[in-house]
Amino acid sequence: MPRGRASSINGRIRFWPKVEGNPTLLGFAGYKAGSIHAFYLEDRAGSPYFGKEIFTSATVLDVPPMIACAVRFYKDTDRGLKSFTESWAKELPKDLARILTLPKESKPEETFVEIEKNPNSISEIRVVLCSQPRLTEVPKNSPDIMEVKIGGGAVKEQIEFAKRVLGKSVKFSEVFGNRQYMDVIGVTKGKGWQGVVKRYGVKILSRKNRKNRRDVATLGPWTPAHVIYTVPRSGQMGYFHRTEYNKRILKMGSDGSEVTPKGGFTHYGLVKGDYVLLRGSVSGPVKRLIRFRYPARKPKAIPSAPPKLTNINLESIQGK
């Protein structure tokens, strides 16, 4: 639950964790390329397989650099955060005009001067990032945009960080370079309207049943005189907004051939540039936008170093 269609095909991040240290961006986005499997040495001390070679499924995501298009400043009000000013970069990607009406003239220096006069009025600073689908195998040119909070440091340090990053290209390794876990936000595969057997896994009734067999045996008691929400009913299956916590980063790099099978991924193709390899599965079909965030519920025991991969299977998925 909830089992209703997502309002947008792109995931929505509603919470940003607090981090310590120097200012940094707390999120990123990429496109799902496909799945492979790998072997690595288990490095969690509490695991019964500690020190042994483990087989696991893994997901490859294409994460080309994102461009910091704007900086947005928020302040606290009685009704939550409210945006009161923003600053756009002087040079913006041409593809951004496909989804937004770009400002005719931008003067970010003047905006930052006004903000620096009264930094105490700012409660949160976010950077507007846009993706570059032209660098991937996703068949579209319109970029996807997202707001990413700047975490760590004092407000003045965050303002200086926003100055440096505005208009620049940001890589995945610059955001999650020293991280081993992250949260993944996306929308699952849509399967349309399905019955209770496929949707909830209820038992198929006897062949001697008087009416339907692929249905629940009873809708509930007489009192209360309505069908409660816990009773399995037919409805939408898939295309749900979901957040997966603490996905382990097995590997990241800038050469996609290191994790691309022979012949490329089915329905996607070749990963040419920056990539990230995550342990396990990731929600959504191939080519869907997936958003990443610093872990909100990070594990108590985190290994001191990334896992040691012993083998990545790059045999052809298509059997060629």
C-alpha positions as CSV (number, residue, x, y, z in Angstrom):
1,M,0.0,0.0,0.0
2,P,-0.7,2.5,-1.5
3,R,-1.5,0.7,-4.7
4,G,-2.5,3.6,-6.9
5,R,-0.9,4.9,-10.0
6,A,1.9,7.4,-9.5
7,S,1.2,11.0,-10.3
8,S,4.4,11.3,-12.4
9,I,6.7,8.9,-14.2
10,N,9.7,10.3,-12.3
11,G,10.2,9.7,-8.6
12,R,9.8,12.4,-6.1
13,I,12.1,13.1,-3.2
14,R,10.2,14.4,-0.2
15,F,12.9,14.2,2.5
16,W,16.6,15.2,2.5
17,P,18.8,13.8,5.3
18,K,21.2,15.9,7.4
19,V,24.9,15.4,6.7
20,E,28.0,16.8,8.3
21,G,31.2,18.1,6.7
22,N,31.8,20.3,3.7
23,P,28.8,21.4,1.6
24,T,27.8,18.8,-1.0
25,L,24.8,17.9,-3.2
26,L,22.6,15.2,-1.7
27,G,21.2,13.7,-4.9
28,F,21.6,12.8,-8.5
29,A,19.7,11.1,-11.3
30,G,20.4,8.5,-14.0
31,Y,18.7,6.0,-16.4
32,K,18.3,2.3,-15.9
33,A,20.3,0.3,-18.5
34,G,19.7,-3.3,-17.4
35,S,20.8,-6.1,-15.1
36,I,23.8,-8.5,-14.9
37,H,25.3,-10.6,-12.1
38,A,28.6,-10.4,-10.3
39,F,30.7,-12.1,-7.7
40,Y,32.2,-10.2,-4.7
41,L,33.8,-11.0,-1.4
42,E,31.4,-10.5,1.6
43,D,32.9,-7.8,3.8
44,R,30.2,-7.4,6.5
45,A,31.6,-8.7,9.8
46,G,28.3,-10.0,11.0
47,S,27.5,-12.1,8.0
48,P,27.8,-15.9,8.1
49,Y,29.5,-15.6,4.7
50,F,32.1,-13.1,5.8
51,G,35.2,-13.5,3.7
52,K,33.6,-15.8,1.2
53,E,32.7,-15.2,-2.5
54,I,29.1,-14.2,-2.9
55,F,26.9,-14.3,-6.1
56,T,24.5,-11.5,-6.6
57,S,22.4,-9.8,-9.2
58,A,23.3,-6.2,-10.0
59,T,21.8,-3.3,-11.9
60,V,23.7,-1.0,-14.2
61,L,22.6,2.6,-14.4
62,D,23.7,5.2,-16.9
63,V,24.6,8.3,-15.0
64,P,25.9,11.0,-17.4
65,P,26.9,14.4,-15.9
66,M,24.1,16.7,-14.9
67,I,24.2,20.5,-15.4
68,A,23.5,22.9,-12.6
69,C,21.0,25.3,-14.2
70,A,19.9,27.3,-11.3
71,V,20.1,27.8,-7.5
72,R,16.9,28.3,-5.5
73,F,16.7,29.8,-2.0
74,Y,14.1,28.8,0.5
75,K,12.9,30.3,3.8
76,D,10.7,28.9,6.6
77,T,7.1,30.1,6.9
78,D,4.1,29.1,8.9
79,R,3.1,26.8,6.0
80,G,6.5,25.2,5.5
81,L,9.3,26.1,3.1
82,K,8.7,28.8,0.5
83,S,10.9,29.8,-2.4
84,F,11.6,33.6,-2.4
85,T,14.3,34.0,-5.0
86,E,16.4,32.0,-7.5
87,S,19.4,32.5,-9.7
88,W,19.8,31.0,-13.2
89,A,23.1,30.4,-15.0
90,K,24.1,32.6,-17.8
91,E,24.7,29.8,-20.3
92,L,22.0,27.1,-20.3
93,P,21.6,23.9,-22.4
94,K,19.6,24.5,-25.6
95,D,17.6,21.3,-24.9
96,L,16.3,22.9,-21.7
97,A,14.1,25.2,-23.9
98,R,12.1,22.1,-24.8
99,I,10.5,21.9,-21.3
100,L,10.9,25.4,-19.9
101,T,10.7,29.0,-20.9
102,L,14.3,30.2,-20.3
103,P,15.0,33.6,-18.8
104,K,16.0,36.2,-21.4
105,E,18.7,37.7,-19.2
106,S,20.2,36.3,-16.0
107,K,22.4,38.2,-13.5
108,P,23.4,35.6,-10.9
109,E,26.1,37.9,-9.4
110,E,23.4,40.5,-8.3
111,T,21.3,37.7,-6.7
112,F,24.2,36.4,-4.7
113,V,25.1,39.8,-3.5
114,E,21.6,40.4,-2.1
115,I,21.6,37.0,-0.5
116,E,24.9,37.5,1.2
117,K,23.6,40.7,2.9
118,N,21.2,38.7,5.0
119,P,22.2,35.0,5.0
120,N,20.3,34.2,8.2
121,S,17.0,34.5,6.4
122,I,17.8,31.4,4.3
123,S,16.8,28.0,5.7
124,E,17.6,25.8,2.7
125,I,19.4,26.0,-0.6
126,R,18.7,23.8,-3.5
127,V,20.3,23.4,-6.9
128,V,18.2,22.7,-10.1
129,L,20.0,20.0,-12.1
130,C,19.1,18.9,-15.6
131,S,20.1,15.6,-17.2
132,Q,21.6,15.0,-20.6
133,P,19.8,12.2,-22.3
134,R,21.7,12.8,-25.5
135,L,24.7,11.2,-23.8
136,T,22.8,8.0,-23.2
137,E,20.8,5.4,-25.3
138,V,17.5,6.8,-24.1
139,P,15.6,7.9,-27.3
140,K,14.7,11.4,-26.3
141,N,16.3,14.8,-26.2
142,S,14.3,16.6,-23.6
143,P,16.2,16.7,-20.3
144,D,14.7,15.8,-16.9
145,I,15.1,18.3,-14.1
146,M,15.2,17.9,-10.4
147,E,15.9,20.0,-7.3
148,V,18.8,18.8,-5.1
149,K,19.4,20.1,-1.6
150,I,22.9,21.3,-0.6
151,G,23.8,19.6,2.7
152,G,26.6,20.1,5.2
153,G,28.5,23.2,6.3
154,A,27.1,26.6,7.4
155,V,24.8,28.7,5.3
156,K,27.6,31.0,4.1
157,E,29.6,27.9,3.0
158,Q,26.6,26.6,1.1
159,I,26.2,29.9,-0.7
160,E,29.9,29.8,-1.8
161,F,29.4,26.2,-2.9
162,A,26.3,27.2,-4.9
163,K,28.4,29.9,-6.6
164,R,31.0,27.4,-7.7
165,V,28.6,24.8,-9.0
166,L,26.2,27.1,-10.9
167,G,26.4,26.6,-14.6
168,K,28.9,23.8,-14.2
169,S,28.7,20.1,-15.1
170,V,28.4,17.7,-12.0
171,K,29.4,14.1,-12.2
172,F,28.0,11.2,-10.2
173,S,31.4,10.5,-8.6
174,E,31.6,14.0,-7.3
175,V,28.3,13.5,-5.3
176,F,28.6,9.8,-4.3
177,G,32.4,9.3,-4.7
178,N,33.0,8.3,-1.0
179,R,29.6,6.7,-0.4
180,Q,28.8,3.0,-0.2
181,Y,25.0,3.2,0.2
182,M,22.3,5.4,-1.2
183,D,18.5,5.5,-1.5
184,V,16.9,4.8,-4.9
185,I,13.6,6.5,-5.8
186,G,11.6,5.6,-8.9
187,V,8.3,4.3,-10.3
188,T,7.8,0.6,-10.8
189,K,6.8,-1.2,-14.0
190,G,3.1,-0.7,-14.8
191,K,1.0,-3.9,-15.3
192,G,-2.4,-2.3,-15.7
193,W,-5.6,-3.6,-14.1
194,Q,-5.2,-7.0,-12.6
195,G,-7.3,-9.4,-10.6
196,V,-6.8,-10.4,-7.0
197,V,-4.9,-13.6,-7.7
198,K,-2.1,-11.8,-9.6
199,R,-2.3,-8.6,-7.5
200,Y,-2.4,-10.1,-4.0
201,G,-1.6,-13.8,-4.6
202,V,-4.8,-15.2,-3.0
203,K,-5.6,-18.9,-3.4
204,I,-7.6,-20.0,-6.4
205,L,-10.9,-21.5,-5.1
206,S,-12.1,-25.0,-5.7
207,R,-13.4,-26.0,-9.1
208,K,-16.8,-26.7,-7.4
209,N,-17.1,-23.1,-6.3
210,R,-20.6,-21.7,-7.2
211,K,-19.3,-18.4,-8.8
212,N,-15.8,-17.2,-9.5
213,R,-12.7,-19.2,-8.8
214,R,-10.1,-16.3,-9.2
215,D,-11.7,-14.2,-6.4
216,V,-11.7,-13.9,-2.7
217,A,-14.0,-16.3,-0.8
218,T,-15.6,-13.5,1.3
219,L,-15.6,-9.7,1.3
220,G,-15.8,-9.5,5.1
221,P,-18.3,-9.6,8.0
222,W,-21.8,-8.0,8.1
223,T,-20.5,-5.5,10.6
224,P,-19.0,-3.1,9.6
225,A,-21.4,-2.9,6.7
226,H,-18.8,-2.0,4.1
227,V,-15.7,-3.6,2.5
228,I,-12.6,-2.6,4.4
229,Y,-9.5,-1.7,2.6
230,T,-7.5,-4.8,3.7
231,V,-9.8,-7.1,1.6
232,P,-8.0,-8.0,-1.7
233,R,-9.8,-6.4,-4.7
234,S,-9.0,-6.0,-8.3
235,G,-7.3,-2.8,-9.4
236,Q,-4.1,-1.1,-10.6
237,M,-0.9,-3.2,-10.4
238,G,2.5,-1.6,-10.8
239,Y,3.4,2.0,-11.8
240,F,3.8,2.7,-8.1
241,H,6.1,5.3,-6.5
242,R,8.6,3.5,-4.4
243,T,11.7,4.3,-2.4
244,E,14.4,1.6,-1.7
245,Y,16.7,2.3,1.2
246,N,20.4,1.5,1.5
247,K,21.2,0.1,-2.0
248,R,24.9,-1.0,-2.0
249,I,27.2,0.6,-4.5
250,L,29.4,-2.2,-5.9
251,K,31.3,-0.1,-8.5
252,M,31.3,3.2,-10.3
253,G,33.4,4.5,-13.2
254,S,33.6,6.5,-16.4
255,D,34.0,3.6,-18.9
256,G,30.7,1.9,-19.5
257,S,32.3,-1.0,-21.4
258,E,33.4,-2.3,-18.0
259,V,29.9,-3.3,-17.1
260,T,28.2,-3.6,-20.6
261,P,27.5,-7.2,-21.8
262,K,28.6,-8.2,-25.3
263,G,26.1,-6.8,-27.8
264,G,24.7,-4.4,-25.2
265,F,21.7,-4.5,-22.9
266,T,18.4,-5.7,-24.3
267,H,16.1,-2.8,-25.2
268,Y,18.8,-0.3,-24.2
269,G,22.1,-0.7,-26.0
270,L,25.6,0.3,-24.8
271,V,26.6,2.3,-21.7
272,K,29.2,4.7,-23.1
273,G,30.1,7.0,-20.3
274,D,29.7,7.2,-16.5
275,Y,27.9,4.4,-14.8
276,V,27.1,3.0,-11.4
277,L,26.6,-0.7,-10.5
278,L,24.1,-1.4,-7.7
279,R,23.6,-4.6,-5.8
280,G,20.2,-6.1,-6.4
281,S,17.3,-4.9,-8.5
282,V,16.1,-1.4,-9.2
283,S,12.4,-0.5,-9.7
284,G,11.1,0.4,-13.1
285,P,11.7,-0.8,-16.7
286,V,14.8,-0.1,-18.8
287,K,15.3,3.6,-19.8
288,R,13.3,4.9,-16.9
289,L,14.7,7.8,-14.9
290,I,15.9,6.8,-11.4
291,R,16.8,9.3,-8.7
292,F,19.4,8.8,-6.0
293,R,19.7,10.3,-2.5
294,Y,22.1,10.2,0.4
295,P,20.9,7.4,2.7
296,A,18.2,8.6,5.1
297,R,18.5,5.5,7.3
298,K,22.1,4.5,6.8
299,P,23.2,1.2,8.3
300,K,24.9,1.2,11.7
301,A,27.8,-0.9,10.5
302,I,29.3,0.3,7.2
303,P,32.4,-1.5,5.8
304,S,35.5,0.7,5.7
305,A,36.1,0.1,1.9
306,P,34.0,-0.7,-1.1
307,P,33.4,-4.4,-1.8
308,K,36.0,-6.3,-3.8
309,L,34.5,-7.6,-7.0
310,T,36.0,-10.9,-8.2
311,N,34.1,-11.3,-11.4
312,I,31.4,-9.5,-13.5
313,N,29.6,-11.6,-16.0
314,L,29.6,-9.8,-19.4
315,E,28.4,-12.6,-21.6
316,S,25.8,-11.7,-24.2
317,I,22.3,-11.4,-22.8
318,Q,20.9,-12.2,-26.2
319,G,22.8,-15.5,-26.4
320,K,24.9,-14.4,-29.4
